[in-house]
Amino acid sequence: MERKPHIDLFGAVSLSVFALLLGINQVAIKLGNDGFQPVFMAGLRSVGALGVLLVWMRLRGVRLTVVPGTVPAGIALGALFALEFTCLFFALDLTTVARTSILFYSMPVWLGFAAHLLLPGERLSPMKLAGQGLALAGVAIAVLNRGAAGEASLLGDALALGAALCWAGIALTARVTPIRGATPEMQLLWQLAVSAPLLLLLSLWAGPLIRDLEPYHFGLLAFQIVAIASLGFLFWFRLLAIYPAASVASFSFLTPILGVVLGWALLGEAIGLGVWLSLGLVCAGLLLINRPARGRPR
Protein backbone atom coordinates (compact mmCIF):
# COMPACT_ATOMS: atom_id res chain seq x y z
CA MET A 1 0.00 0.00 0.00
CA GLU A 2 1.61 3.28 -1.16
CA ARG A 3 2.11 5.91 1.54
CA LYS A 4 1.42 9.50 0.51
CA PRO A 5 3.02 12.55 2.12
CA HIS A 6 -0.13 14.68 2.05
CA ILE A 7 -3.89 14.52 1.53
CA ASP A 8 -4.81 14.38 -2.17
CA LEU A 9 -8.24 14.85 -3.77
CA PHE A 10 -9.28 11.24 -3.16
CA GLY A 11 -8.26 11.46 0.49
CA ALA A 12 -10.03 14.78 1.05
CA VAL A 13 -13.26 13.56 -0.55
CA SER A 14 -13.10 10.22 1.30
CA LEU A 15 -12.51 11.81 4.70
CA SER A 16 -15.24 14.40 4.09
CA VAL A 17 -17.72 11.67 3.14
CA PHE A 18 -16.79 9.65 6.22
CA ALA A 19 -17.30 12.73 8.41
CA LEU A 20 -20.74 13.14 6.80
CA LEU A 21 -21.57 9.49 7.53
CA LEU A 22 -20.58 9.99 11.17
CA GLY A 23 -22.85 13.03 11.34
CA ILE A 24 -25.72 11.06 9.81
CA ASN A 25 -25.00 8.29 12.31
CA GLN A 26 -25.94 10.61 15.20
CA VAL A 27 -29.32 11.22 13.57
CA ALA A 28 -29.75 7.49 12.85
CA ILE A 29 -29.12 6.62 16.49
CA LYS A 30 -31.57 9.22 17.77
CA LEU A 31 -34.31 8.10 15.36
CA GLY A 32 -33.50 4.44 16.00
CA ASN A 33 -34.04 4.97 19.74
CA ASP A 34 -37.73 5.46 18.96
CA GLY A 35 -37.93 1.82 17.88
CA PHE A 36 -35.26 0.04 19.93
CA GLN A 37 -34.14 0.45 23.49
CA PRO A 38 -30.76 2.27 23.20
CA VAL A 39 -28.55 -0.42 24.77
CA PHE A 40 -30.33 -3.19 22.87
CA MET A 41 -29.79 -1.36 19.57
CA ALA A 42 -26.10 -0.86 20.42
CA GLY A 43 -25.81 -4.60 21.11
CA LEU A 44 -27.54 -5.53 17.86
CA ARG A 45 -25.19 -3.16 16.03
CA SER A 46 -22.12 -4.88 17.50
CA VAL A 47 -23.49 -8.33 16.61
CA GLY A 48 -24.24 -7.30 13.02
CA ALA A 49 -20.95 -5.46 12.59
CA LEU A 50 -19.04 -8.48 13.93
CA GLY A 51 -20.68 -10.66 11.28
CA VAL A 52 -19.82 -8.20 8.50
CA LEU A 53 -16.23 -7.93 9.77
CA LEU A 54 -15.74 -11.70 9.83
CA VAL A 55 -17.03 -12.01 6.26
CA TRP A 56 -14.74 -9.16 5.19
CA MET A 57 -11.71 -10.81 6.83
CA ARG A 58 -12.52 -14.11 5.13
CA LEU A 59 -12.88 -12.51 1.70
CA ARG A 60 -9.71 -10.45 2.11
CA GLY A 61 -7.68 -13.34 3.50
CA VAL A 62 -7.01 -11.58 6.82
CA ARG A 63 -6.13 -14.23 9.39
CA LEU A 64 -7.99 -14.33 12.70
CA THR A 65 -4.89 -14.48 14.87
CA VAL A 66 -4.72 -13.49 18.53
CA VAL A 67 -1.29 -12.01 19.22
CA PRO A 68 0.16 -13.48 22.46
CA GLY A 69 -0.26 -11.14 25.42
CA THR A 70 -3.08 -9.11 23.86
CA VAL A 71 -6.08 -10.81 25.49
CA PRO A 72 -6.35 -8.49 28.55
CA ALA A 73 -6.00 -5.41 26.34
CA GLY A 74 -8.55 -6.80 23.88
CA ILE A 75 -11.07 -7.36 26.67
CA ALA A 76 -10.40 -3.83 27.93
CA LEU A 77 -11.00 -2.45 24.42
CA GLY A 78 -14.30 -4.30 24.20
CA ALA A 79 -15.45 -3.19 27.66
CA LEU A 80 -14.63 0.46 26.88
CA PHE A 81 -16.40 0.13 23.52
CA ALA A 82 -19.53 -1.20 25.24
CA LEU A 83 -19.48 1.59 27.83
CA GLU A 84 -18.83 4.23 25.16
CA PHE A 85 -21.86 3.30 23.11
CA THR A 86 -24.09 2.77 26.13
CA CYS A 87 -23.33 6.38 27.07
CA LEU A 88 -23.66 7.68 23.50
CA PHE A 89 -26.95 5.94 22.69
CA PHE A 90 -28.54 7.07 25.96
CA ALA A 91 -27.15 10.60 25.48
CA LEU A 92 -28.93 10.83 22.12
CA ASP A 93 -32.07 9.51 23.83
CA LEU A 94 -31.98 12.39 26.30
CA THR A 95 -30.60 15.41 24.47
CA THR A 96 -30.19 16.83 20.98
CA VAL A 97 -27.94 15.64 18.17
CA ALA A 98 -26.28 19.08 18.09
CA ARG A 99 -25.27 19.04 21.76
CA THR A 100 -24.20 15.39 21.67
CA SER A 101 -22.05 15.96 18.56
CA ILE A 102 -20.18 18.86 20.16
CA LEU A 103 -19.55 17.05 23.44
CA PHE A 104 -18.79 13.60 21.98
CA TYR A 105 -16.29 14.91 19.42
CA SER A 106 -14.35 16.69 22.14
CA MET A 107 -12.53 13.34 22.47
CA PRO A 108 -9.18 14.64 21.10
CA VAL A 109 -9.07 17.11 24.00
CA TRP A 110 -9.23 14.37 26.66
CA LEU A 111 -6.87 12.14 24.68
CA GLY A 112 -4.42 15.01 24.42
CA PHE A 113 -4.40 15.54 28.19
CA ALA A 114 -3.98 11.81 28.83
CA ALA A 115 -1.15 11.52 26.30
CA HIS A 116 0.54 14.59 27.81
CA LEU A 117 0.61 12.88 31.21
CA LEU A 118 1.20 9.26 30.22
CA LEU A 119 3.06 9.03 26.90
CA PRO A 120 6.71 10.01 26.42
CA GLY A 121 7.17 12.46 23.57
CA GLU A 122 3.51 13.51 23.61
CA ARG A 123 3.91 16.75 25.57
CA LEU A 124 1.48 19.47 24.58
CA SER A 125 3.06 22.37 22.72
CA PRO A 126 1.85 25.95 23.36
CA MET A 127 -0.22 25.77 20.16
CA LYS A 128 -1.86 22.53 21.23
CA LEU A 129 -2.46 23.91 24.73
CA ALA A 130 -4.23 26.87 23.11
CA GLY A 131 -6.34 24.43 21.13
CA GLN A 132 -7.16 22.49 24.29
CA GLY A 133 -8.23 25.72 25.98
CA LEU A 134 -10.50 26.76 23.10
CA ALA A 135 -12.13 23.34 22.90
CA LEU A 136 -12.65 23.21 26.68
CA ALA A 137 -14.27 26.65 26.57
CA GLY A 138 -16.60 25.37 23.85
CA VAL A 139 -17.51 22.31 25.94
CA ALA A 140 -18.16 24.51 28.99
CA ILE A 141 -20.46 26.79 26.98
CA ALA A 142 -22.36 23.79 25.62
CA VAL A 143 -22.92 22.39 29.11
CA LEU A 144 -23.82 25.73 30.73
CA ASN A 145 -26.08 26.90 27.90
CA ARG A 146 -29.21 24.93 28.78
CA GLY A 147 -31.43 26.32 26.00
CA ALA A 148 -35.21 26.06 26.02
CA ALA A 149 -37.03 23.51 28.14
CA GLY A 150 -36.75 19.99 26.75
CA GLU A 151 -33.81 20.76 24.48
CA ALA A 152 -31.03 19.97 26.92
CA SER A 153 -30.50 17.32 29.57
CA LEU A 154 -27.70 17.56 32.10
CA LEU A 155 -27.61 13.76 32.30
CA GLY A 156 -27.51 13.58 28.48
CA ASP A 157 -24.59 16.01 28.41
CA ALA A 158 -22.76 13.99 31.08
CA LEU A 159 -23.29 10.77 29.12
CA ALA A 160 -22.00 12.37 25.90
CA LEU A 161 -18.86 13.48 27.74
CA GLY A 162 -18.58 10.00 29.27
CA ALA A 163 -18.71 8.49 25.77
CA ALA A 164 -15.93 10.86 24.66
CA LEU A 165 -13.77 9.80 27.63
CA CYS A 166 -14.32 6.11 26.82
CA TRP A 167 -13.37 6.77 23.18
CA ALA A 168 -10.16 8.45 24.38
CA GLY A 169 -9.55 5.42 26.62
CA ILE A 170 -9.86 3.10 23.62
CA ALA A 171 -7.33 5.15 21.65
CA LEU A 172 -4.96 5.22 24.62
CA THR A 173 -5.30 1.46 25.21
CA ALA A 174 -4.52 0.82 21.54
CA ARG A 175 -1.38 2.98 21.89
CA VAL A 176 0.18 1.78 25.15
CA THR A 177 -0.70 -1.93 25.39
CA PRO A 178 0.58 -4.94 23.41
CA ILE A 179 -2.52 -4.84 21.22
CA ARG A 180 -0.90 -2.01 19.27
CA GLY A 181 0.89 -4.78 17.35
CA ALA A 182 -2.39 -6.35 16.19
CA THR A 183 -3.95 -5.55 12.82
CA PRO A 184 -6.75 -2.94 12.67
CA GLU A 185 -9.18 -5.76 11.85
CA MET A 186 -8.25 -7.64 15.02
CA GLN A 187 -8.48 -4.51 17.16
CA LEU A 188 -11.97 -3.85 15.81
CA LEU A 189 -12.89 -7.53 16.21
CA TRP A 190 -11.99 -7.41 19.91
CA GLN A 191 -14.17 -4.35 20.40
CA LEU A 192 -17.16 -5.89 18.64
CA ALA A 193 -16.82 -9.45 19.99
CA VAL A 194 -16.55 -8.33 23.62
CA SER A 195 -19.08 -5.50 23.46
CA ALA A 196 -21.84 -7.53 21.76
CA PRO A 197 -22.60 -9.90 24.68
CA LEU A 198 -21.97 -7.18 27.27
CA LEU A 199 -24.45 -4.81 25.63
CA LEU A 200 -27.10 -7.48 25.08
CA LEU A 201 -26.86 -8.58 28.73
CA LEU A 202 -26.98 -4.99 29.97
CA SER A 203 -30.03 -4.30 27.81
CA LEU A 204 -32.04 -6.81 29.87
CA TRP A 205 -31.85 -4.38 32.81
CA ALA A 206 -32.33 -1.17 30.80
CA GLY A 207 -36.07 -1.38 30.15
CA PRO A 208 -38.24 -2.90 27.41
CA LEU A 209 -36.16 -4.00 24.42
CA ILE A 210 -38.68 -2.78 21.85
CA ARG A 211 -40.36 0.61 21.78
CA ASP A 212 -42.51 1.83 18.87
CA LEU A 213 -40.80 -0.32 16.24
CA GLU A 214 -41.37 0.46 12.54
CA PRO A 215 -39.77 -1.10 9.42
CA TYR A 216 -37.53 1.92 8.81
CA HIS A 217 -35.85 1.36 12.18
CA PHE A 218 -34.28 -1.81 10.73
CA GLY A 219 -32.88 0.30 7.88
CA LEU A 220 -31.34 2.71 10.40
CA LEU A 221 -29.80 -0.24 12.23
CA ALA A 222 -28.43 -1.69 8.98
CA PHE A 223 -26.87 1.69 8.12
CA GLN A 224 -25.06 1.75 11.47
CA ILE A 225 -23.86 -1.83 11.07
CA VAL A 226 -22.48 -1.56 7.54
CA ALA A 227 -21.64 2.11 6.95
CA ILE A 228 -20.22 2.88 10.39
CA ALA A 229 -19.38 0.06 12.80
CA SER A 230 -17.74 -2.35 10.32
CA LEU A 231 -16.83 -1.28 6.77
CA GLY A 232 -16.82 2.43 7.63
CA PHE A 233 -14.17 2.11 10.33
CA LEU A 234 -12.14 -0.33 8.25
CA PHE A 235 -12.11 2.20 5.41
CA TRP A 236 -10.96 4.89 7.86
CA PHE A 237 -8.13 2.61 9.06
CA ARG A 238 -7.10 2.13 5.43
CA LEU A 239 -6.96 5.89 4.89
CA LEU A 240 -4.89 6.18 8.07
CA ALA A 241 -2.41 3.69 6.58
CA ILE A 242 -2.07 5.77 3.39
CA TYR A 243 -2.05 9.38 4.64
CA PRO A 244 -0.29 11.16 7.54
CA ALA A 245 -2.15 10.62 10.83
CA ALA A 246 -2.24 14.35 11.67
CA SER A 247 -3.77 15.18 8.30
CA VAL A 248 -6.42 12.46 8.71
CA ALA A 249 -7.19 13.62 12.25
CA SER A 250 -7.63 17.23 11.13
CA PHE A 251 -10.81 16.24 9.31
CA SER A 252 -12.40 15.34 12.66
CA PHE A 253 -13.55 18.94 13.04
CA LEU A 254 -16.03 18.41 10.20
CA THR A 255 -18.13 15.86 12.09
CA PRO A 256 -19.49 18.07 14.90
CA ILE A 257 -20.27 20.77 12.32
CA LEU A 258 -22.19 18.30 10.18
CA GLY A 259 -23.86 16.81 13.26
CA VAL A 260 -25.21 20.21 14.30
CA VAL A 261 -26.37 21.04 10.77
CA LEU A 262 -28.02 17.63 10.26
CA GLY A 263 -29.78 17.85 13.63
CA TRP A 264 -31.26 21.17 12.51
CA ALA A 265 -32.03 20.09 8.91
CA LEU A 266 -33.41 16.59 9.55
CA LEU A 267 -34.83 16.79 13.07
CA GLY A 268 -35.78 20.46 13.31
CA GLU A 269 -33.55 21.07 16.35
CA ALA A 270 -33.34 24.67 17.45
CA ILE A 271 -29.78 25.99 17.23
CA GLY A 272 -29.17 29.12 19.25
CA LEU A 273 -26.17 31.44 19.44
CA GLY A 274 -24.71 29.44 22.33
CA VAL A 275 -24.59 26.27 20.24
CA TRP A 276 -22.84 28.03 17.35
CA LEU A 277 -20.34 29.67 19.71
CA SER A 278 -19.61 26.34 21.40
CA LEU A 279 -19.24 24.60 18.03
CA GLY A 280 -16.88 27.30 16.72
CA LEU A 281 -14.61 27.09 19.77
CA VAL A 282 -14.48 23.27 19.72
CA CYS A 283 -13.69 23.17 15.99
CA ALA A 284 -11.04 25.88 16.28
CA GLY A 285 -9.50 23.94 19.15
CA LEU A 286 -9.48 20.70 17.14
CA LEU A 287 -7.74 22.43 14.25
CA LEU A 288 -4.97 23.70 16.54
CA ILE A 289 -4.67 20.34 18.32
CA ASN A 290 -4.26 18.47 15.01
CA ARG A 291 -1.99 21.01 13.35
CA PRO A 292 1.56 19.66 12.89
CA ALA A 293 4.23 21.47 14.89
CA ARG A 294 6.43 23.81 12.90
CA GLY A 295 9.61 22.16 11.74
CA ARG A 296 8.30 18.60 12.08
CA PRO A 297 7.49 16.36 9.14
CA ARG A 298 3.77 16.51 8.29
C-alpha positions in Angstrom: 0.0 0.0 0.0 1.6 3.3 -1.2 2.1 5.9 1.5 1.4 9.5 0.5 3.0 12.6 2.1 -0.1 14.7 2.0 -3.9 14.5 1.5 -4.8 14.4 -2.2 -8.2 14.9 -3.8 -9.3 11.2 -3.2 -8.3 11.5 0.5 -10.0 14.8 1.0 -13.3 13.6 -0.5 -13.1 10.2 1.3 -12.5 11.8 4.7 -15.2 14.4 4.1 -17.7 11.7 3.1 -16.8 9.7 6.2 -17.3 12.7 8.4 -20.7 13.1 6.8 -21.6 9.5 7.5 -20.6 10.0 11.2 -22.8 13.0 11.3 -25.7 11.1 9.8 -25.0 8.3 12.3 -25.9 10.6 15.2 -29.3 11.2 13.6 -29.7 7.5 12.8 -29.1 6.6 16.5 -31.6 9.2 17.8 -34.3 8.1 15.4 -33.5 4.4 16.0 -34.0 5.0 19.7 -37.7 5.5 19.0 -37.9 1.8 17.9 -35.3 0.0 19.9 -34.1 0.4 23.5 -30.8 2.3 23.2 -28.5 -0.4 24.8 -30.3 -3.2 22.9 -29.8 -1.4 19.6 -26.1 -0.9 20.4 -25.8 -4.6 21.1 -27.5 -5.5 17.9 -25.2 -3.2 16.0 -22.1 -4.9 17.5 -23.5 -8.3 16.6 -24.2 -7.3 13.0 -20.9 -5.5 12.6 -19.0 -8.5 13.9 -20.7 -10.7 11.3 -19.8 -8.2 8.5 -16.2 -7.9 9.8 -15.7 -11.7 9.8 -17.0 -12.0 6.3 -14.7 -9.2 5.2 -11.7 -10.8 6.8 -12.5 -14.1 5.1 -12.9 -12.5 1.7 -9.7 -10.5 2.1 -7.7 -13.3 3.5 -7.0 -11.6 6.8 -6.1 -14.2 9.4 -8.0 -14.3 12.7 -4.9 -14.5 14.9 -4.7 -13.5 18.5 -1.3 -12.0 19.2 0.2 -13.5 22.5 -0.3 -11.1 25.4 -3.1 -9.1 23.9 -6.1 -10.8 25.5 -6.4 -8.5 28.6 -6.0 -5.4 26.3 -8.5 -6.8 23.9 -11.1 -7.4 26.7 -10.4 -3.8 27.9 -11.0 -2.4 24.4 -14.3 -4.3 24.2 -15.5 -3.2 27.7 -14.6 0.5 26.9 -16.4 0.1 23.5 -19.5 -1.2 25.2 -19.5 1.6 27.8 -18.8 4.2 25.2 -21.9 3.3 23.1 -24.1 2.8 26.1 -23.3 6.4 27.1 -23.7 7.7 23.5 -26.9 5.9 22.7 -28.5 7.1 26.0 -27.2 10.6 25.5 -28.9 10.8 22.1 -32.1 9.5 23.8 -32.0 12.4 26.3 -30.6 15.4 24.5 -30.2 16.8 21.0 -27.9 15.6 18.2 -26.3 19.1 18.1 -25.3 19.0 21.8 -24.2 15.4 21.7 -22.0 16.0 18.6 -20.2 18.9 20.2 -19.5 17.0 23.4 -18.8 13.6 22.0 -16.3 14.9 19.4 -14.3 16.7 22.1 -12.5 13.3 22.5 -9.2 14.6 21.1 -9.1 17.1 24.0 -9.2 14.4 26.7 -6.9 12.1 24.7 -4.4 15.0 24.4 -4.4 15.5 28.2 -4.0 11.8 28.8 -1.1 11.5 26.3 0.5 14.6 27.8 0.6 12.9 31.2 1.2 9.3 30.2 3.1 9.0 26.9 6.7 10.0 26.4 7.2 12.5 23.6 3.5 13.5 23.6 3.9 16.7 25.6 1.5 19.5 24.6 3.1 22.4 22.7 1.9 25.9 23.4 -0.2 25.8 20.2 -1.9 22.5 21.2 -2.5 23.9 24.7 -4.2 26.9 23.1 -6.3 24.4 21.1 -7.2 22.5 24.3 -8.2 25.7 26.0 -10.5 26.8 23.1 -12.1 23.3 22.9 -12.7 23.2 26.7 -14.3 26.6 26.6 -16.6 25.4 23.9 -17.5 22.3 25.9 -18.2 24.5 29.0 -20.5 26.8 27.0 -22.4 23.8 25.6 -22.9 22.4 29.1 -23.8 25.7 30.7 -26.1 26.9 27.9 -29.2 24.9 28.8 -31.4 26.3 26.0 -35.2 26.1 26.0 -37.0 23.5 28.1 -36.8 20.0 26.8 -33.8 20.8 24.5 -31.0 20.0 26.9 -30.5 17.3 29.6 -27.7 17.6 32.1 -27.6 13.8 32.3 -27.5 13.6 28.5 -24.6 16.0 28.4 -22.8 14.0 31.1 -23.3 10.8 29.1 -22.0 12.4 25.9 -18.9 13.5 27.7 -18.6 10.0 29.3 -18.7 8.5 25.8 -15.9 10.9 24.7 -13.8 9.8 27.6 -14.3 6.1 26.8 -13.4 6.8 23.2 -10.2 8.4 24.4 -9.6 5.4 26.6 -9.9 3.1 23.6 -7.3 5.2 21.7 -5.0 5.2 24.6 -5.3 1.5 25.2 -4.5 0.8 21.5 -1.4 3.0 21.9 0.2 1.8 25.2 -0.7 -1.9 25.4 0.6 -4.9 23.4 -2.5 -4.8 21.2 -0.9 -2.0 19.3 0.9 -4.8 17.4 -2.4 -6.3 16.2 -3.9 -5.5 12.8 -6.7 -2.9 12.7 -9.2 -5.8 11.9 -8.2 -7.6 15.0 -8.5 -4.5 17.2 -12.0 -3.8 15.8 -12.9 -7.5 16.2 -12.0 -7.4 19.9 -14.2 -4.3 20.4 -17.2 -5.9 18.6 -16.8 -9.4 20.0 -16.5 -8.3 23.6 -19.1 -5.5 23.5 -21.8 -7.5 21.8 -22.6 -9.9 24.7 -22.0 -7.2 27.3 -24.4 -4.8 25.6 -27.1 -7.5 25.1 -26.9 -8.6 28.7 -27.0 -5.0 30.0 -30.0 -4.3 27.8 -32.0 -6.8 29.9 -31.9 -4.4 32.8 -32.3 -1.2 30.8 -36.1 -1.4 30.1 -38.2 -2.9 27.4 -36.2 -4.0 24.4 -38.7 -2.8 21.8 -40.4 0.6 21.8 -42.5 1.8 18.9 -40.8 -0.3 16.2 -41.4 0.5 12.5 -39.8 -1.1 9.4 -37.5 1.9 8.8 -35.8 1.4 12.2 -34.3 -1.8 10.7 -32.9 0.3 7.9 -31.3 2.7 10.4 -29.8 -0.2 12.2 -28.4 -1.7 9.0 -26.9 1.7 8.1 -25.1 1.8 11.5 -23.9 -1.8 11.1 -22.5 -1.6 7.5 -21.6 2.1 6.9 -20.2 2.9 10.4 -19.4 0.1 12.8 -17.7 -2.3 10.3 -16.8 -1.3 6.8 -16.8 2.4 7.6 -14.2 2.1 10.3 -12.1 -0.3 8.2 -12.1 2.2 5.4 -11.0 4.9 7.9 -8.1 2.6 9.1 -7.1 2.1 5.4 -7.0 5.9 4.9 -4.9 6.2 8.1 -2.4 3.7 6.6 -2.1 5.8 3.4 -2.1 9.4 4.6 -0.3 11.2 7.5 -2.1 10.6 10.8 -2.2 14.3 11.7 -3.8 15.2 8.3 -6.4 12.5 8.7 -7.2 13.6 12.3 -7.6 17.2 11.1 -10.8 16.2 9.3 -12.4 15.3 12.7 -13.6 18.9 13.0 -16.0 18.4 10.2 -18.1 15.9 12.1 -19.5 18.1 14.9 -20.3 20.8 12.3 -22.2 18.3 10.2 -23.9 16.8 13.3 -25.2 20.2 14.3 -26.4 21.0 10.8 -28.0 17.6 10.3 -29.8 17.9 13.6 -31.3 21.2 12.5 -32.0 20.1 8.9 -33.4 16.6 9.5 -34.8 16.8 13.1 -35.8 20.5 13.3 -33.5 21.1 16.3 -33.3 24.7 17.5 -29.8 26.0 17.2 -29.2 29.1 19.2 -26.2 31.4 19.4 -24.7 29.4 22.3 -24.6 26.3 20.2 -22.8 28.0 17.4 -20.3 29.7 19.7 -19.6 26.3 21.4 -19.2 24.6 18.0 -16.9 27.3 16.7 -14.6 27.1 19.8 -14.5 23.3 19.7 -13.7 23.2 16.0 -11.0 25.9 16.3 -9.5 23.9 19.2 -9.5 20.7 17.1 -7.7 22.4 14.2 -5.0 23.7 16.5 -4.7 20.3 18.3 -4.3 18.5 15.0 -2.0 21.0 13.4 1.6 19.7 12.9 4.2 21.5 14.9 6.4 23.8 12.9 9.6 22.2 11.7 8.3 18.6 12.1 7.5 16.4 9.1 3.8 16.5 8.3 
